[in-house]
Structures are given as structure tokens and as C-alpha cells.
Amino acid sequence: MKTKSFTFSRSRYPFFLLLLLGILFDVQGQDFLYGDPLPDAPELAARGPYGVGVRTMQLVNPDQIDILNSKNGKEARYDRPLTIEIWYPASIAPSTPASVTYHEVMGTRGDSLRPLLPFEFKGRALRDAEPVKAAQPFPLVVVSHGYVGSRYLMTYLTENLASKGYVVVAIDHTDSTFKDANAFYSTLLNRAKDIRFVINAMADLGKKDPKGQLGRLIDGNHVGIIGYSMGGYGVLNVAGAGYSDGLTAFFGQMTGGSRAIAELAASNSDYQNQGDQRIKAVVAFAPWGMERGVWDLEGLKGLRTPTFFVAGDQDDISGYEKGIKAIYEGAINAERYLLTYKNARHNVAPNPPPAEALRPGLHIDEYYRYAEPSWDQRKINNINQHFVTAFLGTHLKGEDHSLYLNIPENSNEKDWPGFKPRSSTGMELLHAAGKAE
């Protein structure tokens, strides 16, 4: 019996090559989760020695100004609900898969009113895992998302830090998430207040946690705060950069005369007395506000906590030269760094776009809520993991990461330490020491 021969013609070659590459990508992609290291990931992007547990907690900040329902000069009050997600070092048996499913939505109930589309993605953590038994508690890191966003916007970073010995708490800011976005002035008023409240609540958790397991892990005297976009707007204020009187006036115009935000202004003596010595480090990804007059030079002088800024030099939301870089230059009393991704825009902090955002027919903003037009988001994630690890390790744990922080400014001139050969292109890292007033 004659067997039929198969001729692999040139015309069929591209088709079969693409098919083979598609199969390989699909097989390999099944195991590649947000935050996993690419082949060229810098050294400190790798996960740490701890298993990672995760749990959800509901908090209530009592008797807050209800700015959305305050009218005609009469201040309404309410108990403000906040959902938080906590990642922590956990005891996980080697035979137990550390896997979790995060439930999220695309779209927004904010000004654009795009339909909410549920999706889910996997992470490398175990829900409600038993906290590790440790001789010493771990530094606390509080994470604040952008407008709009959610507590799951940066899981590549929150999981990674927990694996390295931090208790990491990400906030769902009420009126500011994909699911419940409301008038912007609620975010202006509440962002810094939420962060400060969560720091206090977590520092007190040892007294309030009925099991006492998670609370004993938290070192509330060594705190780092991380914010992206409006989260950056919030963490800088919590760390001492008081808002300008111009913002107070603008807020009054938006709200029909309310001066509620004046308590966060640099000109308010009560604000000046709110300094929090527990906060040892700030990471501000693309902080919003400088171009809009949120800070002036006097307000920025109040920032004295070591701060690591991350920006794209084409940021069209927060601005670069007159925005993020201007904050970096004006915060003269803080030791500070500015990591700049050349040709990147605003999205230098989030997870990569979910697979669902690639579906034809969706609004492009579902994709551009996450993606950077000139960079692979996974590479940005790995670089962020590397530098945030070095920075927080220095200021929260007393580790020596000078090798990775005291480096040439221009990454194109010479390979940066910790980066694989030829992989550290297209970036700049500026560093300035704080001045004593």
C-alpha cells in the first residue's frame, strides 16, 4: 500500500510556523502569571523565601465627612466603608499549590459609564493561609490605587513584597473603584484620609484580631506607603506634602463652597502637626496633581520621608516635566529618587492588561487602563519589583542595596547592576539627597 507523502511547500510555511508559535505560547502562557520574572528580569524581581497568604477584610472609618451629600454649607457625616486585601508571609506546605483567583471588573461607573464586565485572573498566593511563625514582625506596606482602580491593580507587586517579608495591604477606595466611582471631589478629599486610617487600623490589628495570628506579624512602627496616580497624590500628602491653598479654593468651587480639604493643606497648622514618624519610605508611581496646582514649593518642602518616584516621560495624565519631575525637584527636604521610563506614558504601575481586554469590540480604554504603548508591561512590572525591593529593603529593613540604587543615571550608557547584559535600556534614575532646613 502506497503512503501519501506530505509536501511542506513554501506557501504553507508561514501558516504552520504561526500555528506552532501559537501552540507554544499557549502552553507556556498557562503558567506565566502576573509578576513572574521574564528571562531578562533584574535580580531583585525574583520572589522571596516566604509563601504568600491573602485575605480580604472590611473596615469602617467612623464619622467621616460625607462630601457627596453635604449641601448648602451643611456637612453630612457617615461611617465610611473600606475593603482591603492583605498579603502576608504564610506557612504553606510544599505539597499545597499556592494559587488564588482574583475577581475583578473592567469598565467603570465613573464619568464614562462603560459597562462593568467581570473577569478573573490567577495569582501565586493561598487564600486565608496560616500566617508564618516568625521571631520578629514584618514591616507594614499600604498600597493605594489610581482613579479609577482597585485593590487588585498591582498584584504583581503586592504578592512579590509579601514573599520578601512584608505585610502588604491594598485599599479599595470607596467612590474611586471600577465598581463604584463617583464624583471626583470625593477622591480628592478621602484619598489621604483613607491611607492614614488604614495605617492606624493595621497597626492596631494585634489588639483587634480575634485569632491574633495576623496582627502579630505587623510591625506598625516601620511603615511604607505606595501610591499610583491618585494614590500618589494621597501618599505624598500623608508623608508631609501639604496641599496648596489653590487646591482648597478649587475644591470649594467643585463642591459648592466646602473647605473640608483645608485640613490637609500645608497652610493649616493642624496638618503640620500630623507628621507620622512610623512612615519610613514612600513610593509614588506617576503621582497626579502638580500640573493642576495641587502643590506649591512650600507644600513640597514638608516631604521629608525618603521617596522613590516612578514616571514615564510622556505621561499625559500627571505630566512629566511640570508634573512628576517637578515634584521630585521641589521636594528638597527628602532624599529621593526618580526612575523614568523613556517614551512611557502614565501606566507605569498596573498589572498587564487582562486577556479579556484583548477581545475585539471592547472600548480601547479597557486595554489602556493597564497597557503602555511603548513598553512590555511585564518588563515594567519586573523592574518595579527590583527597585521597590531595593528601596523598601533599605529604609524598612536596614538592608544594604546601594549596589542597585547608586548607579549611573542613564541606563543606555552602561548595564545597570542587577540587570542582565543589554537589558537595562531606555531608563534614567536620578537621585538627590535631602537638605536640612
SEMARLUM-846261 format. One record per residue (C-alpha): residue in one letter; residue number from 1; y, x, z. Coordinates in Angstrom, 1 decimal. Each point is the difference from the previous one (the first is absolute). Layout:
BEGIN
<"A", NUM, <Y, X, Z>>
...
// end
This chain:
BEGIN
<"M", 1, <0.0, 0.0, 0.0>>
<"K", 2, <3.4, 1.3, -1.0>>
<"T", 3, <2.6, 0.3, 2.7>>
<"K", 4, <3.5, -0.8, -1.0>>
<"S", 5, <2.4, 2.9, 0.3>>
<"F", 6, <3.4, -0.4, 1.5>>
<"T", 7, <2.9, 1.6, -1.7>>
<"F", 8, <2.9, 0.9, 2.2>>
<"S", 9, <2.8, -0.2, -2.5>>
<"R", 10, <3.5, 1.3, 0.5>>
<"S", 11, <1.4, -3.5, -0.3>>
<"R", 12, <-2.1, -1.0, 3.1>>
<"Y", 13, <0.8, 3.0, 2.1>>
<"P", 14, <3.3, -1.1, 1.5>>
<"F", 15, <-1.5, -3.4, 1.0>>
<"F", 16, <-3.0, 1.6, 1.8>>
<"L", 17, <2.2, 2.6, 1.6>>
<"L", 18, <2.3, -2.6, 1.4>>
<"L", 19, <-3.0, -2.1, 1.1>>
<"L", 20, <-1.6, 3.1, 1.8>>
<"L", 21, <3.3, 0.8, 1.7>>
<"G", 22, <0.4, -3.6, 1.1>>
<"I", 23, <-3.4, 0.0, 1.6>>
<"L", 24, <0.6, 3.3, 1.8>>
<"F", 25, <3.4, -1.2, 1.3>>
<"D", 26, <-1.5, -3.3, 1.2>>
<"V", 27, <-2.9, 1.8, 1.9>>
<"Q", 28, <2.3, 2.6, 1.5>>
<"G", 29, <2.7, -2.5, 0.8>>
<"Q", 30, <-2.3, -2.1, 2.1>>
<"D", 31, <0.2, 2.6, 2.7>>
<"F", 32, <3.6, 1.1, -0.3>>
<"L", 33, <2.2, -1.8, 2.5>>
<"Y", 34, <3.7, 0.1, 0.7>>
<"G", 35, <0.8, 3.3, 1.6>>
<"D", 36, <-3.1, 1.9, -1.1>>
<"P", 37, <0.8, 3.5, -1.1>>
<"L", 38, <0.3, 0.8, -3.7>>
<"P", 39, <-1.4, 3.3, -1.2>>
<"D", 40, <3.5, 1.6, 0.3>>
<"A", 41, <0.9, -1.6, 3.3>>
<"P", 42, <1.9, 2.5, 2.3>>
<"E", 43, <-1.8, 1.4, 3.0>>
<"L", 44, <1.3, -2.3, 2.8>>
<"A", 45, <-0.8, -3.2, -2.0>>
<"A", 46, <-3.6, 0.1, 1.1>>
<"R", 47, <-1.1, -2.3, 2.7>>
<"G", 48, <-0.3, 1.2, 3.6>>
<"P", 49, <-3.0, 0.1, 2.3>>
<"Y", 50, <0.2, -3.5, 1.5>>
<"G", 51, <-1.5, -3.2, -1.1>>
<"V", 52, <2.6, -2.8, -0.5>>
<"G", 53, <0.0, -3.4, 1.6>>
<"V", 54, <2.3, -2.8, -0.9>>
<"R", 55, <1.0, -3.2, 1.7>>
<"T", 56, <2.7, -2.7, -0.4>>
<"M", 57, <2.2, -1.1, 2.8>>
<"Q", 58, <2.6, -2.7, 0.4>>
<"L", 59, <3.2, 0.7, 2.0>>
<"V", 60, <3.0, -2.1, 0.9>>
<"N", 61, <3.5, 1.3, 0.7>>
<"P", 62, <1.5, -2.6, 2.3>>
<"D", 63, <3.5, -1.5, -0.1>>
<"Q", 64, <1.3, 1.6, -3.2>>
<"I", 65, <2.9, -1.1, -2.2>>
<"D", 66, <-1.2, -2.5, -2.6>>
<"I", 67, <2.4, 1.1, -2.6>>
<"L", 68, <-1.4, -2.4, -2.6>>
<"N", 69, <0.8, -3.0, 2.1>>
<"S", 70, <3.3, 1.2, 1.6>>
<"K", 71, <2.9, -2.0, -1.4>>
<"N", 72, <3.7, -0.6, 0.6>>
<"G", 73, <0.2, 2.8, 2.5>>
<"K", 74, <-2.8, -1.4, 2.1>>
<"E", 75, <-2.8, 2.5, 0.6>>
<"A", 76, <-3.5, -1.5, -0.1>>
<"R", 77, <-2.8, 1.9, 1.8>>
<"Y", 78, <-3.8, 0.2, -0.5>>
<"D", 79, <-3.1, 1.9, 1.0>>
<"R", 80, <-0.5, 2.2, -3.0>>
<"P", 81, <-3.7, 0.4, -1.2>>
<"L", 82, <-1.2, 3.3, -1.4>>
<"T", 83, <-3.5, 0.9, -1.3>>
<"I", 84, <-1.0, 3.7, 0.3>>
<"E", 85, <-2.9, 2.0, -1.3>>
<"I", 86, <-1.3, 2.9, 2.1>>
<"W", 87, <-2.0, 3.0, -1.2>>
<"Y", 88, <-1.4, 2.3, 2.6>>
<"P", 89, <-2.6, 2.7, 0.6>>
<"A", 90, <-3.3, -1.7, 0.5>>
<"S", 91, <-3.6, 0.7, 0.9>>
<"I", 92, <-2.1, -0.8, -3.1>>
<"A", 93, <-3.6, 0.9, -0.3>>
<"P", 94, <-0.8, 2.1, -3.1>>
<"S", 95, <-2.4, -2.7, -1.2>>
<"T", 96, <2.8, -2.6, 0.1>>
<"P", 97, <2.0, -0.4, -3.2>>
<"A", 98, <3.7, 0.2, 0.8>>
<"S", 99, <1.2, -2.7, -2.3>>
<"V", 100, <2.6, -2.8, 0.3>>
<"T", 101, <1.4, -2.6, -2.3>>
<"Y", 102, <3.7, -0.6, 0.1>>
<"H", 103, <1.3, -3.4, -1.2>>
<"E", 104, <3.3, 0.1, -1.7>>
<"V", 105, <2.1, -2.0, -2.6>>
<"M", 106, <2.1, 0.8, -3.0>>
<"G", 107, <3.1, -2.0, -0.8>>
<"T", 108, <2.7, -0.9, 2.5>>
<"R", 109, <1.6, -3.0, 1.7>>
<"G", 110, <3.3, 1.9, -0.1>>
<"D", 111, <2.8, -0.4, -2.5>>
<"S", 112, <-2.2, 0.3, -3.1>>
<"L", 113, <-2.6, -2.6, 1.2>>
<"R", 114, <-2.9, 1.5, -1.9>>
<"P", 115, <-3.3, -1.8, 0.7>>
<"L", 116, <-2.0, 1.5, 2.8>>
<"L", 117, <-3.3, 1.4, -1.4>>
<"P", 118, <-2.6, 1.0, 2.6>>
<"F", 119, <-1.9, 3.3, -0.5>>
<"E", 120, <-2.0, 2.4, 2.2>>
<"F", 121, <-0.7, 3.7, 0.1>>
<"K", 122, <-2.2, 2.3, 1.9>>
<"G", 123, <0.9, 2.6, 2.6>>
<"R", 124, <-1.8, 2.7, 1.9>>
<"A", 125, <0.1, -1.4, 3.5>>
<"L", 126, <-2.1, -2.3, 2.2>>
<"R", 127, <1.4, -3.2, 1.3>>
<"D", 128, <0.1, -0.2, 3.9>>
<"A", 129, <-1.9, 3.3, 0.4>>
<"E", 130, <-0.3, 1.4, 3.5>>
<"P", 131, <2.9, 2.4, 0.7>>
<"V", 132, <-1.0, 3.6, 0.4>>
<"K", 133, <-0.3, 1.4, 3.5>>
<"A", 134, <2.5, 2.7, 0.1>>
<"A", 135, <1.2, 2.4, 2.7>>
<"Q", 136, <3.7, -0.5, -1.0>>
<"P", 137, <1.8, -3.0, -1.6>>
<"F", 138, <1.2, 0.2, -3.6>>
<"P", 139, <3.6, -0.2, -1.3>>
<"L", 140, <1.3, -3.4, -1.1>>
<"V", 141, <1.2, -0.5, -3.6>>
<"V", 142, <1.8, -3.2, -0.9>>
<"V", 143, <0.2, -0.9, -3.8>>
<"S", 144, <2.6, -2.4, -1.5>>
<"H", 145, <-0.4, -1.3, -3.6>>
<"G", 146, <2.6, -0.8, -2.6>>
<"Y", 147, <1.5, -3.4, -1.1>>
<"V", 148, <-2.2, -1.6, -1.0>>
<"G", 149, <-3.2, 1.6, 1.1>>
<"S", 150, <-2.7, -0.2, 2.7>>
<"R", 151, <-1.8, 2.0, 2.7>>
<"Y", 152, <-2.6, 0.9, -2.7>>
<"L", 153, <2.5, 1.6, -2.4>>
<"M", 154, <-0.9, 3.6, 1.1>>
<"T", 155, <-3.6, 0.0, 1.1>>
<"Y", 156, <-0.6, 3.3, -1.8>>
<"L", 157, <2.3, 1.5, 2.7>>
<"T", 158, <-0.8, -2.1, 3.0>>
<"E", 159, <-3.8, 0.6, -0.2>>
<"N", 160, <0.6, 3.7, -0.7>>
<"L", 161, <2.2, 0.5, 3.0>>
<"A", 162, <-2.4, -1.8, 2.3>>
<"S", 163, <-2.8, 2.3, -1.1>>
<"K", 164, <2.1, 2.9, 1.2>>
<"G", 165, <0.6, -1.2, 3.5>>
<"Y", 166, <2.8, -2.6, 0.0>>
<"V", 167, <0.2, -3.6, 0.9>>
<"V", 168, <1.8, -1.5, -3.0>>
<"V", 169, <1.6, -3.5, 0.2>>
<"A", 170, <1.3, -1.7, -3.2>>
<"I", 171, <2.2, -3.1, 0.4>>
<"D", 172, <0.1, -3.2, -2.0>>
<"H", 173, <3.8, -0.6, 0.3>>
<"T", 174, <0.5, -3.8, 0.2>>
<"D", 175, <2.2, -1.3, -2.8>>
<"S", 176, <-0.6, 3.2, -2.0>>
<"T", 177, <-3.6, -0.1, -1.2>>
<"F", 178, <-1.4, -1.2, -3.3>>
<"K", 179, <-1.1, -3.2, 1.6>>
<"D", 180, <3.1, -1.0, 2.0>>
<"A", 181, <3.0, 1.9, -1.5>>
<"N", 182, <3.2, -1.9, 1.0>>
<"A", 183, <3.7, 0.6, -0.2>>
<"F", 184, <0.8, 3.8, -0.1>>
<"Y", 185, <2.3, -0.1, 3.0>>
<"S", 186, <-3.0, -0.7, 2.2>>
<"T", 187, <-1.4, 3.4, -1.1>>
<"L", 188, <3.3, 1.7, 0.5>>
<"L", 189, <0.2, -1.2, 3.6>>
<"N", 190, <-3.6, 0.2, 1.1>>
<"R", 191, <-1.5, 3.1, -1.6>>
<"A", 192, <1.2, 2.5, 2.7>>
<"K", 193, <-0.6, -2.5, 2.8>>
<"D", 194, <-3.6, -0.6, -1.1>>
<"I", 195, <-0.7, 3.7, -0.1>>
<"R", 196, <1.5, 0.6, 3.5>>
<"F", 197, <-1.9, -3.0, 1.4>>
<"V", 198, <-3.4, 1.2, -1.4>>
<"I", 199, <0.5, 3.5, 1.4>>
<"N", 200, <0.6, -1.5, 3.4>>
<"A", 201, <-2.9, -2.4, -0.3>>
<"M", 202, <-2.5, 2.7, -1.0>>
<"A", 203, <1.2, 2.4, 2.6>>
<"D", 204, <-0.7, -2.8, 2.6>>
<"L", 205, <-3.3, -1.0, -1.5>>
<"G", 206, <-2.0, 1.9, 2.6>>
<"K", 207, <1.2, -2.5, 2.6>>
<"K", 208, <-0.5, -3.1, -2.1>>
<"D", 209, <-3.2, 0.7, -2.0>>
<"P", 210, <-2.7, -1.9, 2.0>>
<"K", 211, <-2.7, 2.4, -1.1>>
<"G", 212, <2.1, 3.0, 0.6>>
<"Q", 213, <-1.7, 1.9, -2.9>>
<"L", 214, <2.8, 0.2, -2.6>>
<"G", 215, <2.9, 0.4, 2.4>>
<"R", 216, <-1.5, 3.1, 1.6>>
<"L", 217, <0.1, 1.7, -3.5>>
<"I", 218, <3.8, -0.3, -0.3>>
<"D", 219, <2.4, 2.7, 1.0>>
<"G", 220, <3.2, -2.0, 0.2>>
<"N", 221, <2.1, 3.1, 0.7>>
<"H", 222, <-0.7, 1.6, -3.4>>
<"V", 223, <1.0, -2.5, -2.7>>
<"G", 224, <0.6, 0.4, -3.7>>
<"I", 225, <1.5, -2.7, -2.2>>
<"I", 226, <-0.5, -0.4, -3.7>>
<"G", 227, <1.9, -2.4, -2.3>>
<"Y", 228, <0.2, -0.7, -3.7>>
<"S", 229, <3.1, -1.4, -1.7>>
<"M", 230, <1.2, -2.7, 2.5>>
<"G", 231, <-2.5, 1.6, 2.4>>
<"G", 232, <2.0, 3.2, -0.5>>
<"Y", 233, <3.2, -2.0, 0.7>>
<"G", 234, <-1.6, -1.1, 3.3>>
<"V", 235, <-1.5, 3.2, 1.3>>
<"L", 236, <3.2, 2.0, -0.6>>
<"N", 237, <1.9, -2.5, 2.2>>
<"V", 238, <-2.7, 0.1, 2.7>>
<"A", 239, <0.3, 3.8, 0.0>>
<"G", 240, <3.7, 0.0, 0.5>>
<"A", 241, <1.8, -0.5, -3.4>>
<"G", 242, <2.2, -2.9, 1.0>>
<"Y", 243, <1.1, -2.4, -2.7>>
<"S", 244, <3.6, -0.1, -1.3>>
<"D", 245, <2.6, -2.6, 0.8>>
<"G", 246, <0.0, -0.7, -3.7>>
<"L", 247, <-3.6, -1.3, 0.3>>
<"T", 248, <1.1, -2.1, 3.0>>
<"A", 249, <2.7, -1.6, -2.2>>
<"F", 250, <-2.4, -0.5, -2.9>>
<"F", 251, <-2.5, -1.6, 2.3>>
<"G", 252, <2.6, -2.4, 1.3>>
<"Q", 253, <0.8, -1.0, -3.6>>
<"M", 254, <-3.6, -0.7, -0.7>>
<"T", 255, <-0.6, -2.0, 3.1>>
<"G", 256, <3.2, -2.0, 0.3>>
<"G", 257, <1.5, 2.2, 2.7>>
<"S", 258, <-2.8, 1.3, 2.1>>
<"R", 259, <0.6, 3.4, 1.6>>
<"A", 260, <-3.5, 0.3, 1.4>>
<"I", 261, <-0.7, 3.3, -1.8>>
<"A", 262, <3.0, 1.6, 1.7>>
<"E", 263, <-2.3, 0.9, 2.9>>
<"L", 264, <-1.6, 2.5, -2.4>>
<"A", 265, <3.2, 1.5, -1.2>>
<"A", 266, <1.1, 3.6, 0.8>>
<"S", 267, <3.3, -1.3, 1.3>>
<"N", 268, <-1.8, -2.0, 2.8>>
<"S", 269, <-0.1, 2.0, 3.2>>
<"D", 270, <-3.1, -2.0, 1.1>>
<"Y", 271, <-1.8, 1.2, -3.1>>
<"Q", 272, <0.9, 3.6, 0.8>>
<"N", 273, <-1.9, -0.4, 3.2>>
<"Q", 274, <-3.2, -1.2, -1.7>>
<"G", 275, <-1.3, 3.5, -0.8>>
<"D", 276, <-3.7, 0.3, 0.3>>
<"Q", 277, <-1.3, 3.4, 1.1>>
<"R", 278, <-3.6, -1.1, -0.7>>
<"I", 279, <0.7, 0.2, -3.7>>
<"K", 280, <-0.7, 3.5, -1.2>>
<"A", 281, <-0.3, -0.4, -3.8>>
<"V", 282, <1.3, -2.3, -2.7>>
<"V", 283, <-1.4, -0.3, -3.6>>
<"A", 284, <2.3, -2.0, -2.3>>
<"F", 285, <-1.3, -0.8, -3.5>>
<"A", 286, <2.8, -1.0, -2.3>>
<"P", 287, <2.1, -1.5, 2.7>>
<"W", 288, <2.3, -2.8, -1.2>>
<"G", 289, <3.7, -0.5, 0.8>>
<"M", 290, <2.2, 3.1, -0.5>>
<"E", 291, <1.3, -1.1, -3.4>>
<"R", 292, <0.9, -3.4, 1.5>>
<"G", 293, <2.0, 1.5, 2.8>>
<"V", 294, <-2.6, -0.6, 2.7>>
<"W", 295, <0.8, 3.4, 1.6>>
<"D", 296, <3.1, 2.1, 0.1>>
<"L", 297, <0.1, 3.7, 1.0>>
<"E", 298, <0.7, -0.8, 3.6>>
<"G", 299, <-3.0, -2.2, 0.3>>
<"L", 300, <-2.3, 2.6, -1.6>>
<"K", 301, <1.1, 2.5, 2.6>>
<"G", 302, <-1.9, -2.0, 2.5>>
<"L", 303, <-3.3, 0.9, -1.6>>
<"R", 304, <-1.3, 3.0, 2.0>>
<"T", 305, <-3.8, -0.5, -0.3>>
<"P", 306, <-1.8, 2.2, -2.5>>
<"T", 307, <-0.3, -2.0, -3.2>>
<"F", 308, <-2.0, 0.3, -3.2>>
<"F", 309, <1.5, -1.8, -2.9>>
<"V", 310, <-2.0, -0.8, -3.2>>
<"A", 311, <1.7, -1.1, -3.2>>
<"G", 312, <-0.1, -0.3, -3.8>>
<"D", 313, <3.0, 1.5, -1.7>>
<"Q", 314, <0.2, -3.0, -2.3>>
<"D", 315, <-0.2, -2.6, 2.8>>
<"D", 316, <1.8, -3.1, -1.3>>
<"I", 317, <-0.4, -2.1, 3.2>>
<"S", 318, <1.3, 2.3, 2.7>>
<"G", 319, <1.7, 2.5, -2.2>>
<"Y", 320, <-0.4, 3.7, 0.2>>
<"E", 321, <3.1, 2.2, -0.2>>
<"K", 322, <2.2, -2.6, 1.7>>
<"G", 323, <-2.9, -1.6, 1.9>>
<"I", 324, <-3.0, 1.9, 1.5>>
<"K", 325, <1.3, 3.5, -0.6>>
<"A", 326, <3.4, -1.0, 1.4>>
<"I", 327, <-1.8, -1.1, 3.3>>
<"Y", 328, <-1.8, 3.3, 0.1>>
<"E", 329, <3.2, 2.0, -0.5>>
<"G", 330, <2.0, -2.2, 2.5>>
<"A", 331, <-2.5, 0.2, 2.9>>
<"I", 332, <1.3, 3.3, 1.0>>
<"N", 333, <-1.3, -0.1, 3.6>>
<"A", 334, <-3.6, -0.4, -0.9>>
<"E", 335, <-2.5, 2.5, -1.2>>
<"R", 336, <-1.0, -1.6, -3.3>>
<"Y", 337, <-2.0, 0.4, -3.2>>
<"L", 338, <0.4, -1.7, -3.3>>
<"L", 339, <-3.1, -0.2, -2.3>>
<"T", 340, <1.1, -1.1, -3.5>>
<"Y", 341, <-2.4, -1.1, -2.7>>
<"K", 342, <1.7, 0.8, -3.3>>
<"N", 343, <0.4, -3.0, -2.4>>
<"A", 344, <-1.5, -2.4, 2.5>>
<"R", 345, <1.8, -3.2, 0.9>>
<"H", 346, <-0.3, -2.0, 3.2>>
<"N", 347, <-3.8, -0.4, 0.6>>
<"V", 348, <-0.7, 3.3, 1.7>>
<"A", 349, <-1.8, -1.5, 2.9>>
<"P", 350, <-2.4, -2.9, -0.8>>
<"N", 351, <-3.7, -0.2, -0.9>>
<"P", 352, <-0.9, 0.1, -3.7>>
<"P", 353, <0.2, -3.3, -1.8>>
<"P", 354, <-3.0, -2.3, 0.7>>
<"A", 355, <-2.4, -0.6, -2.9>>
<"E", 356, <1.2, -3.6, -0.1>>
<"A", 357, <3.5, 1.1, -0.9>>
<"L", 358, <-1.3, 1.3, -3.3>>
<"R", 359, <-1.1, -3.4, -1.2>>
<"P", 360, <1.8, -1.1, -3.3>>
<"G", 361, <2.6, -2.7, 0.5>>
<"L", 362, <1.1, 0.9, 3.5>>
<"H", 363, <3.7, 0.7, 0.6>>
<"I", 364, <0.5, 3.8, -0.3>>
<"D", 365, <1.6, 0.1, 3.5>>
<"E", 366, <-3.5, -0.5, 1.4>>
<"Y", 367, <-0.8, 3.4, -1.4>>
<"Y", 368, <3.3, 1.6, 0.6>>
<"R", 369, <0.0, -1.1, 3.7>>
<"Y", 370, <-2.3, 3.0, 0.3>>
<"A", 371, <0.0, 2.2, -3.1>>
<"E", 372, <2.2, 3.0, -0.9>>
<"P", 373, <0.8, 0.2, -3.7>>
<"S", 374, <-0.2, 3.9, -0.2>>
<"W", 375, <-2.6, 0.8, 2.7>>
<"D", 376, <-3.6, -0.7, 0.8>>
<"Q", 377, <0.3, -2.0, 3.2>>
<"R", 378, <-3.2, 1.5, 1.4>>
<"K", 379, <1.5, 3.5, -0.3>>
<"I", 380, <3.2, -1.1, 1.8>>
<"N", 381, <-2.2, -1.5, 2.7>>
<"N", 382, <-1.9, 3.3, 0.5>>
<"I", 383, <3.2, 2.0, 0.1>>
<"N", 384, <1.5, -2.4, 2.5>>
<"Q", 385, <-3.1, 0.3, 2.2>>
<"H", 386, <0.4, 3.8, -0.1>>
<"F", 387, <3.6, 0.2, 1.0>>
<"V", 388, <0.0, -2.8, 2.5>>
<"T", 389, <-3.0, 1.7, 1.7>>
<"A", 390, <1.9, 3.3, 0.2>>
<"F", 391, <3.2, -1.6, 1.2>>
<"L", 392, <-1.5, -2.4, 2.6>>
<"G", 393, <-2.4, 2.7, 1.2>>
<"T", 394, <2.9, 2.3, 0.6>>
<"H", 395, <2.1, -2.4, 2.0>>
<"L", 396, <-2.5, -2.2, 1.7>>
<"K", 397, <-2.8, 2.4, 0.7>>
<"G", 398, <1.7, 3.4, 0.1>>
<"E", 399, <-2.2, 1.3, -2.9>>
<"D", 400, <1.2, 2.9, -2.2>>
<"H", 401, <0.4, -1.2, -3.5>>
<"S", 402, <2.8, 2.3, -1.0>>
<"L", 403, <-2.2, 1.3, -2.9>>
<"Y", 404, <0.3, -3.4, -1.7>>
<"L", 405, <3.6, -0.9, 1.0>>
<"N", 406, <1.9, 3.3, -0.5>>
<"I", 407, <-0.6, 0.3, -3.7>>
<"P", 408, <2.0, 0.7, -3.2>>
<"E", 409, <2.3, -2.9, -0.9>>
<"N", 410, <-1.1, -0.3, -3.6>>
<"S", 411, <-3.7, -0.7, -0.5>>
<"N", 412, <0.2, 1.1, -3.6>>
<"E", 413, <0.9, 3.6, 0.9>>
<"K", 414, <-3.1, 0.8, 2.1>>
<"D", 415, <-3.1, -1.9, 1.2>>
<"W", 416, <0.7, -1.5, 3.3>>
<"P", 417, <-2.3, 1.0, 2.9>>
<"G", 418, <-2.8, -2.4, 0.5>>
<"F", 419, <0.1, -1.2, -3.6>>
<"K", 420, <-2.6, 1.0, -2.6>>
<"P", 421, <1.2, 2.3, -2.8>>
<"R", 422, <2.2, -1.8, -2.6>>
<"S", 423, <0.1, -3.2, 2.0>>
<"S", 424, <3.3, 0.1, 1.8>>
<"T", 425, <2.4, -0.7, -2.8>>
<"G", 426, <2.9, -2.4, -0.3>>
<"M", 427, <1.2, 0.0, 3.7>>
<"E", 428, <2.7, 1.4, 2.2>>
<"L", 429, <0.0, 0.5, 3.8>>
<"L", 430, <3.3, 0.5, 1.7>>
<"H", 431, <0.3, 1.0, 3.7>>
<"A", 432, <3.0, 0.1, 2.3>>
<"A", 433, <0.3, 0.8, 3.7>>
<"G", 434, <1.8, -2.4, 2.2>>
<"K", 435, <3.5, 1.0, 1.4>>
<"A", 436, <0.9, -0.2, 3.6>>
<"E", 437, <3.0, -2.2, 0.5>>
// end
